[in-house]
Amino acid sequence: MGNPAGIRRDFEALEQRRLRAAELLRKGLSESEVARRVGVHRQSINRWARRLADGGRRALRKAGRAGRKPLLQERDLRRIEEGLKRGPEALGYHTSLWTSARVAELIKKECGVQYHAGHAWRILGQLGWSCQRPTGRALERDEEAIRRWKRYRWPAIKKKPAKRAASSSSSTRAD
């Protein structure tokens, strides 16, 4: 009974369950029996029965969207994605690295909605973008020279553990 942690609720199925309970109550079954058949607590059936008596079956319909309404519409998300594809240079930055603060600024500029930088990444997740770091490797990097250095030079300069003295044969335990 109830919803397991981390599982999204299926509001359509929940509504169907309430309507099924209403039908069983209409047939004259007890609240306890309806609760067993529908798979909920008896208190829920009692609450639904009161709603049913006050407002009919319409009162058991789903309420609609749970939570706060989103500040960004579908068209806003498309504009943000277009801005992301243009890159941060289009906003006047000198590097091509998106940071959360830069994304929040893009959202403010494109849509007029102010997001905290820490929440801007949620919008990126909605759009299917992920956090990635650039490799940051120099264009002049010589992979062959690096391989040789690691193979020959590094072992020669690497610190080695000091030689250990022979262990003592005397006991450290007080007799």
Secondary structure, 3 states (H helix, E strand, C coil): CCCCCCCCCCHHHHHHHHHHHHHHHHCCCCHHHHHHHHCCCHHHHHHHHHHHHHHCHHHHCCCCCCCCCCCCCHHHHHHHHHHHHHCHHHHCCCCCCCCHHHHHHHHHHHHCCCCCHHHHHHHHHHCCCCCCCCCCCCCCCCHHHHHHHHHHHHHHHCCCCCCCCCCCCCCCCCC
